[in-house]
Amino acid sequence: MILAGLALIAMALLGAPLFAVIAASVMISFAREDVDLTVVIISIYRLAEMPVLLAIPLFTFAGYLLAESQAPHRLVRITNVFFGWLPGGLAAVALLICAMFTAFTGASGVTIVALGGLLYPALKQAGYPERYSLGLVTTSGSIGLLFAPSLPLILYGVVAQQLNIGHPVAISDLFLAGILPGLLIVFLLSLYGLWQRRGPQPSLPSQPFSWREALAALREAIWELPLPVIVLGGIYSGYFAVSEAAAVTAIYVFIVEVLITREISFAVLPRIMRESMVLVGAILIVLGMSLASTNYLLDAEIPTKLFTYIRDHVHNGFSFLLLLNLFLLVLGMMLDIFSALVIMVPLILPIAVGYGINPVHLGIIFLANMEIAYLMPPMGMNLFIAMYRFDRPMLEIFRSVLPFVGILLVAVLIITYWPALSLALIKS
């Protein structure tokens, strides 16, 4: 068994795909228990029985179409018109737009690539310090993880549903639960943007509000504005299931960007499909292996044993949540968000439920920590993307995001110890 463990570690260090490492560990574990390895194939086949998984490729494809079009420019223009005249308004604009864009494109770094070149020079021109501008654009690439239809929210829901422990976890409940915590994060970061305009900065000219410009911006973005209504309105009005909302969104975005605005030609569609489905394929194959791993963990009662051990050393939920946040931050520095979700949720969720933590609240805590982990070395993906996007040294990028990390840590503590913030919108 020791040799098997060393072999798995060697596979990971030598760069073997994550799904291969998980699959090898699962098959070794089942083989030790004399369980037929066809159970792994059956677990993968179970993916086909989850209608909600259709939402992942459809929302991803829609997000990539939006990223390739001029939609980011239109959304920046319209939010700048309505908020840019406020002190610190451009910072709020950048945060809102990036949050919305990340929600549709997933935790893939597309936001920094698509919007960074537009927002970074605009912030500097508006009088914001260069370090602040760089830090805001880098940070805003992940703050949309809590807003629907975020892929990590959907993925957490899928894994939690398979465990079926504690309070039932509906994807629609997760979408609602992320709204207020997500707005809290945007609000706190916007306050920091307002503080950056202190002293001589308020004398700098802000963009004046103009009804003519507002109407022009609304007219230009008239096709993109209904998207949140289609997703959230359709789901919570009862017209769509989550997967149906994803299908409607993908069709709508395709019609708008390819057939109406014609900003995406049929010639580039195959490339967009390929790039978006590479991300989806990576998620699904890791998820399939994770389901097999979850079966073994439950059969071996590993979560129960872990909970018993932790309960003997951690005597209350307050301490557990503090340790959980520290653990998740370290975890996020080592793994990408999708791997962290499918590997750790089956272990963490049963323990958290044992401490009386609502699974929906746990999902929001998990993703809020991952937002910070995207900004932390050694594996913080936003740092690497910003480094190449803006051609800056890693140390400079990291120093620019440190104040934002501090604000996000405060937000995570509020989200963690104020569960009503996450659960207030969910029907009991």
C-alpha positions as CSV (number, residue, x, y, z in Angstrom):
1,M,0.0,0.0,0.0
2,I,2.9,2.3,0.8
3,L,4.4,1.6,-2.7
4,A,1.0,2.4,-4.2
5,G,0.8,5.7,-2.4
6,L,4.3,6.6,-3.5
7,A,3.5,5.7,-7.0
8,L,0.4,8.0,-7.0
9,I,2.5,10.9,-5.6
10,A,5.1,10.3,-8.3
11,M,2.4,10.4,-10.9
12,A,1.1,13.7,-9.6
13,L,4.6,15.2,-9.4
14,L,5.5,14.1,-12.9
15,G,2.5,15.9,-14.3
16,A,-0.1,13.1,-14.8
17,P,-3.6,14.4,-15.4
18,L,-5.6,14.7,-12.2
19,F,-8.3,12.3,-13.4
20,A,-5.7,9.6,-14.0
21,V,-4.3,10.1,-10.4
22,I,-7.8,9.9,-9.0
23,A,-8.7,6.9,-11.1
24,A,-5.6,5.0,-10.1
25,S,-6.2,5.7,-6.4
26,V,-9.9,4.6,-6.7
27,M,-9.0,1.4,-8.5
28,I,-6.2,0.5,-6.0
29,S,-8.6,1.1,-3.1
30,F,-11.4,-1.0,-4.7
31,A,-8.9,-3.7,-5.5
32,R,-7.8,-3.9,-1.9
33,E,-11.4,-4.5,-0.9
34,D,-11.9,-7.1,-3.6
35,V,-14.6,-5.0,-5.3
36,D,-15.1,-5.5,-9.1
37,L,-13.5,-2.6,-10.9
38,T,-16.6,-2.3,-13.2
39,V,-18.0,-0.1,-10.3
40,V,-15.7,2.7,-11.6
41,I,-17.3,2.5,-15.1
42,I,-20.8,2.4,-13.5
43,S,-19.9,5.5,-11.5
44,I,-18.9,7.3,-14.7
45,Y,-22.0,6.2,-16.5
46,R,-24.0,7.9,-13.7
47,L,-23.1,11.2,-15.2
48,A,-25.5,10.5,-18.0
49,E,-28.3,10.2,-15.5
50,M,-27.8,13.8,-14.2
51,P,-29.9,16.2,-16.3
52,V,-28.4,19.2,-14.5
53,L,-25.0,18.4,-16.0
54,L,-26.3,19.6,-19.4
55,A,-26.1,23.1,-17.9
56,I,-22.3,23.0,-17.7
57,P,-21.4,22.8,-21.4
58,L,-24.3,25.0,-22.4
59,F,-23.5,27.9,-20.0
60,T,-19.8,27.5,-20.9
61,F,-20.4,27.8,-24.6
62,A,-22.6,30.8,-24.1
63,G,-19.9,32.5,-22.0
64,Y,-17.2,31.9,-24.5
65,L,-19.5,33.3,-27.3
66,L,-20.0,36.5,-25.2
67,A,-16.2,36.7,-24.6
68,E,-15.5,36.6,-28.3
69,S,-18.0,39.2,-29.2
70,Q,-18.2,43.0,-28.5
71,A,-20.6,42.3,-25.5
72,P,-17.9,43.2,-22.9
73,H,-17.4,46.6,-24.5
74,R,-21.2,47.2,-24.5
75,L,-21.6,46.1,-20.9
76,V,-18.7,48.4,-19.8
77,R,-20.3,51.3,-21.6
78,I,-23.7,50.9,-20.1
79,T,-22.5,50.4,-16.5
80,N,-20.1,53.3,-16.9
81,V,-22.9,55.6,-18.0
82,F,-25.1,54.8,-15.0
83,F,-22.3,54.5,-12.3
84,G,-19.3,56.3,-13.8
85,W,-20.4,59.7,-12.6
86,L,-20.2,58.6,-8.9
87,P,-17.0,59.1,-6.9
88,G,-15.2,55.8,-7.3
89,G,-17.9,54.8,-9.9
90,L,-15.5,53.4,-12.5
91,A,-14.1,51.0,-9.9
92,A,-17.7,49.8,-9.2
93,V,-18.3,49.5,-12.9
94,A,-15.2,47.3,-13.3
95,L,-16.2,45.1,-10.4
96,L,-19.8,44.7,-11.5
97,I,-18.9,43.9,-15.1
98,C,-16.2,41.5,-14.2
99,A,-18.5,39.7,-11.7
100,M,-21.2,39.3,-14.3
101,F,-18.7,38.2,-16.9
102,T,-17.1,35.6,-14.6
103,A,-20.5,34.2,-13.7
104,F,-21.1,33.4,-17.4
105,T,-17.6,32.3,-18.4
106,G,-16.7,30.3,-15.3
107,A,-13.5,30.2,-13.3
108,S,-11.4,30.1,-16.4
109,G,-9.5,33.4,-16.4
110,V,-11.4,34.6,-19.5
111,T,-12.5,37.7,-17.7
112,I,-9.0,39.1,-17.3
113,V,-8.1,38.4,-20.9
114,A,-11.4,39.8,-22.3
115,L,-11.8,42.8,-20.1
116,G,-8.4,43.6,-18.7
117,G,-7.1,45.5,-21.7
118,L,-10.3,47.6,-21.6
119,L,-10.6,48.4,-17.9
120,Y,-6.9,48.7,-16.9
121,P,-6.1,51.8,-19.0
122,A,-9.6,53.3,-18.2
123,L,-8.9,53.1,-14.5
124,K,-5.5,54.7,-14.9
125,Q,-6.9,57.5,-17.1
126,A,-9.6,58.1,-14.4
127,G,-6.8,58.9,-11.9
128,Y,-6.6,55.6,-10.0
129,P,-3.1,54.6,-8.8
130,E,-1.5,52.1,-11.2
131,R,-1.0,49.5,-8.5
132,Y,-4.7,49.7,-7.5
133,S,-5.8,49.5,-11.1
134,L,-3.7,46.4,-11.7
135,G,-4.9,44.8,-8.5
136,L,-8.6,45.5,-9.2
137,V,-8.5,44.0,-12.7
138,T,-6.6,40.9,-11.4
139,T,-9.0,40.4,-8.4
140,S,-12.2,41.0,-10.4
141,G,-11.4,38.0,-12.6
142,S,-12.8,35.7,-9.9
143,I,-15.4,37.6,-7.9
144,G,-18.3,36.4,-10.0
145,L,-18.0,32.8,-8.7
146,L,-21.0,33.3,-6.3
147,F,-23.4,34.6,-9.0
148,A,-25.6,32.5,-11.2
149,P,-24.9,30.7,-13.5
150,S,-21.4,30.1,-12.1
151,L,-20.0,26.7,-13.1
152,P,-18.4,26.1,-9.7
153,L,-21.9,26.7,-8.1
154,I,-23.4,24.1,-10.4
155,L,-20.6,21.6,-9.8
156,Y,-20.8,22.0,-6.0
157,G,-24.5,21.3,-6.2
158,V,-23.9,18.1,-8.4
159,V,-21.4,16.7,-5.9
160,A,-23.5,17.6,-2.9
161,Q,-26.6,16.0,-4.4
162,Q,-24.7,12.7,-5.0
163,L,-23.8,12.7,-1.3
164,N,-27.4,13.4,-0.2
165,I,-26.4,14.3,3.3
166,G,-28.1,16.9,5.5
167,H,-30.4,19.5,4.0
168,P,-31.2,18.9,0.3
169,V,-29.0,21.0,-2.1
170,A,-30.8,22.4,-5.1
171,I,-28.9,24.2,-7.8
172,S,-31.5,27.0,-7.7
173,D,-31.0,27.4,-4.0
174,L,-27.3,27.8,-4.6
175,F,-28.0,30.5,-7.2
176,L,-30.1,32.4,-4.6
177,A,-27.6,31.8,-1.8
178,G,-24.8,33.4,-3.7
179,I,-26.5,36.7,-4.4
180,L,-26.2,38.5,-1.1
181,P,-22.6,37.3,-0.3
182,G,-21.6,38.2,-3.8
183,L,-23.0,41.7,-3.5
184,L,-21.3,42.1,-0.1
185,I,-18.0,41.3,-1.7
186,V,-18.6,43.8,-4.6
187,F,-19.8,46.4,-2.0
188,L,-16.7,46.1,0.2
189,L,-14.3,46.3,-2.8
190,S,-16.2,49.3,-4.2
191,L,-15.8,51.0,-0.8
192,Y,-12.1,50.5,-1.2
193,G,-12.3,52.0,-4.7
194,L,-14.0,55.1,-3.2
195,W,-11.3,55.3,-0.6
196,Q,-8.7,55.3,-3.3
197,R,-10.3,58.6,-4.6
198,R,-9.7,60.4,-1.3
199,G,-7.6,63.5,-1.0
200,P,-6.9,65.3,-4.3
201,Q,-8.6,62.5,-6.3
202,P,-12.2,63.8,-6.1
203,S,-11.2,66.9,-8.0
204,L,-10.5,64.7,-11.0
205,P,-13.4,64.9,-13.5
206,S,-15.8,62.0,-13.3
207,Q,-17.9,61.1,-16.3
208,P,-21.1,63.2,-16.1
209,F,-24.4,61.5,-16.5
210,S,-26.1,62.1,-19.8
211,W,-29.6,60.8,-20.7
212,R,-28.6,60.8,-24.4
213,E,-25.6,58.6,-23.7
214,A,-27.6,56.4,-21.4
215,L,-30.3,55.8,-24.1
216,A,-27.6,55.1,-26.7
217,A,-25.8,52.7,-24.3
218,L,-29.1,50.9,-23.6
219,R,-30.0,50.7,-27.2
220,E,-26.5,49.3,-28.0
221,A,-26.7,46.6,-25.3
222,I,-30.4,45.9,-25.7
223,W,-29.7,42.2,-26.7
224,E,-27.4,41.4,-23.7
225,L,-29.5,43.1,-21.0
226,P,-32.2,40.3,-20.9
227,L,-29.6,37.6,-20.1
228,P,-29.9,37.7,-16.3
229,V,-33.7,37.8,-16.6
230,I,-33.6,34.8,-18.9
231,V,-31.4,32.8,-16.4
232,L,-32.8,33.8,-13.0
233,G,-36.3,34.9,-14.0
234,G,-36.8,31.7,-16.0
235,I,-35.6,29.4,-13.2
236,Y,-37.4,31.1,-10.3
237,S,-40.7,31.7,-12.2
238,G,-40.9,28.0,-12.7
239,Y,-40.7,28.2,-16.5
240,F,-37.3,26.6,-16.8
241,A,-35.3,24.0,-15.0
242,V,-31.6,24.9,-14.6
243,S,-30.6,22.7,-17.6
244,E,-33.5,24.2,-19.7
245,A,-32.4,27.8,-18.7
246,A,-28.9,26.9,-19.9
247,A,-30.2,25.7,-23.3
248,V,-32.3,28.8,-23.8
249,T,-29.3,31.0,-22.8
250,A,-27.0,29.2,-25.2
251,I,-29.5,29.5,-28.1
252,Y,-30.2,33.1,-27.3
253,V,-26.5,34.1,-27.2
254,F,-25.9,32.2,-30.4
255,I,-28.7,34.0,-32.2
256,V,-27.7,37.4,-30.9
257,E,-23.9,37.2,-31.5
258,V,-23.8,35.2,-34.6
259,L,-27.1,35.9,-36.5
260,I,-28.1,39.4,-35.3
261,T,-25.0,41.4,-34.4
262,R,-22.9,39.1,-36.6
263,E,-19.8,39.8,-34.5
264,I,-18.9,36.1,-34.6
265,S,-18.6,34.5,-37.9
266,F,-19.4,30.8,-38.7
267,A,-15.7,30.4,-39.6
268,V,-14.6,30.9,-36.0
269,L,-17.4,28.9,-34.4
270,P,-15.5,25.6,-34.5
271,R,-12.6,27.2,-32.6
272,I,-14.9,28.6,-29.9
273,M,-16.7,25.3,-29.6
274,R,-13.4,23.5,-29.2
275,E,-12.0,25.8,-26.6
276,S,-15.1,25.8,-24.5
277,M,-15.6,22.1,-24.7
278,V,-12.0,21.4,-23.6
279,L,-12.8,23.1,-20.3
280,V,-16.1,21.1,-20.1
281,G,-14.3,17.9,-20.9
282,A,-11.7,18.4,-18.2
283,I,-14.5,19.1,-15.6
284,L,-16.6,16.1,-16.6
285,I,-13.8,13.5,-16.7
286,V,-12.6,14.6,-13.2
287,L,-16.1,14.6,-12.0
288,G,-16.7,11.1,-13.2
289,M,-13.6,9.8,-11.4
290,S,-14.7,11.8,-8.3
291,L,-18.0,10.0,-8.2
292,A,-16.2,6.7,-8.1
293,S,-13.9,8.0,-5.4
294,T,-17.0,9.3,-3.4
295,N,-18.5,5.8,-3.6
296,Y,-15.4,4.3,-2.0
297,L,-15.2,7.0,0.7
298,L,-18.8,6.4,1.7
299,D,-18.4,2.6,1.6
300,A,-15.3,2.8,3.8
301,E,-17.0,5.3,6.1
302,I,-14.0,7.6,5.8
303,P,-16.1,10.8,6.3
304,T,-17.6,9.3,9.5
305,K,-14.2,8.4,10.9
306,L,-12.8,11.8,10.0
307,F,-15.7,13.5,11.7
308,T,-15.2,11.4,14.9
309,Y,-11.5,12.4,14.9
310,I,-12.2,16.1,14.3
311,R,-15.0,16.2,16.9
312,D,-12.6,14.8,19.5
313,H,-10.2,17.7,18.9
314,V,-12.5,20.5,17.7
315,H,-15.4,21.0,20.2
316,N,-17.6,23.6,18.5
317,G,-18.7,24.8,15.1
318,F,-17.1,28.2,15.5
319,S,-13.6,26.7,15.7
320,F,-14.4,24.2,13.0
321,L,-15.4,27.0,10.6
322,L,-12.2,28.9,11.3
323,L,-10.1,25.9,10.7
324,L,-12.1,25.1,7.6
325,N,-11.4,28.5,6.1
326,L,-7.7,28.2,6.7
327,F,-7.7,24.7,5.2
328,L,-9.7,25.9,2.1
329,L,-7.3,28.8,1.5
330,V,-4.3,26.4,1.6
331,L,-6.2,23.9,-0.6
332,G,-7.0,26.6,-3.2
333,M,-3.3,27.5,-3.4
334,M,-2.5,24.0,-4.5
335,L,-5.5,22.9,-6.7
336,D,-7.7,24.6,-9.3
337,I,-11.3,25.2,-8.1
338,F,-12.8,22.3,-10.1
339,S,-10.4,19.8,-8.7
340,A,-10.8,21.1,-5.2
341,L,-14.6,20.8,-5.4
342,V,-14.7,17.2,-6.7
343,I,-12.0,16.0,-4.4
344,M,-12.7,17.7,-1.1
345,V,-16.5,18.3,-0.9
346,P,-17.2,14.6,-0.4
347,L,-14.9,14.7,2.7
348,I,-15.8,18.1,4.0
349,L,-19.6,18.1,3.6
350,P,-20.4,15.2,6.0
351,I,-18.1,16.7,8.6
352,A,-19.7,20.2,8.3
353,V,-23.2,18.7,8.5
354,G,-22.2,17.0,11.7
355,Y,-21.5,20.4,13.1
356,G,-24.9,21.7,12.0
357,I,-23.7,23.7,9.0
358,N,-26.2,23.9,6.2
359,P,-24.8,22.4,3.0
360,V,-25.9,25.4,0.9
361,H,-24.1,27.7,3.3
362,L,-21.0,25.5,3.1
363,G,-21.0,25.8,-0.7
364,I,-20.9,29.6,-0.4
365,I,-18.1,29.5,2.1
366,F,-16.1,27.1,-0.1
367,L,-16.4,29.3,-3.2
368,A,-15.7,32.5,-1.3
369,N,-12.4,31.0,-0.1
370,M,-11.6,29.9,-3.7
371,E,-12.0,33.5,-4.8
372,I,-9.1,34.4,-2.5
373,A,-7.1,31.3,-3.5
374,Y,-7.1,32.5,-7.1
375,L,-4.9,35.4,-5.9
376,M,-2.5,33.5,-3.8
377,P,0.8,31.8,-4.8
378,P,2.0,29.3,-5.8
379,M,-1.0,28.3,-7.9
380,G,-3.1,31.4,-8.0
381,M,-4.4,31.3,-11.6
382,N,-5.3,35.0,-11.7
383,L,-1.7,36.0,-10.9
384,F,-0.3,34.1,-13.8
385,I,-2.9,35.3,-16.3
386,A,-2.5,38.9,-15.2
387,M,1.3,38.5,-15.4
388,Y,1.1,37.5,-19.0
389,R,-1.8,39.8,-19.9
390,F,-0.1,43.0,-18.6
391,D,3.5,41.9,-19.0
392,R,4.4,42.5,-15.3
393,P,6.5,40.6,-12.9
394,M,4.7,38.1,-10.6
395,L,5.9,40.0,-7.5
396,E,4.4,43.2,-8.7
397,I,1.1,41.5,-9.5
398,F,1.0,39.9,-6.1
399,R,1.7,43.1,-4.3
400,S,-1.1,44.9,-6.2
401,V,-3.7,42.3,-5.0
402,L,-2.7,42.2,-1.3
403,P,-5.2,44.9,-0.2
404,F,-7.9,43.1,-2.1
405,V,-7.0,39.8,-0.5
406,G,-7.4,41.5,2.9
407,I,-10.9,42.8,2.0
408,L,-11.9,39.4,0.7
409,L,-10.7,37.8,3.9
410,V,-13.0,40.1,5.9
411,A,-15.9,39.2,3.5
412,V,-15.2,35.5,4.0
413,L,-15.4,35.8,7.8
414,I,-18.7,37.7,7.5
415,I,-20.1,35.1,5.1
416,T,-18.9,32.3,7.3
417,Y,-20.2,33.5,10.7
418,W,-23.4,35.1,9.3
419,P,-25.2,32.2,7.7
420,A,-28.4,34.2,7.3
421,L,-26.6,36.2,4.6
422,S,-26.4,33.1,2.4
423,L,-29.7,31.5,3.4
424,A,-32.1,34.6,3.7
425,L,-33.4,34.3,0.1
426,I,-34.0,30.5,0.2
427,K,-37.4,29.3,1.0
428,S,-37.5,27.1,4.0
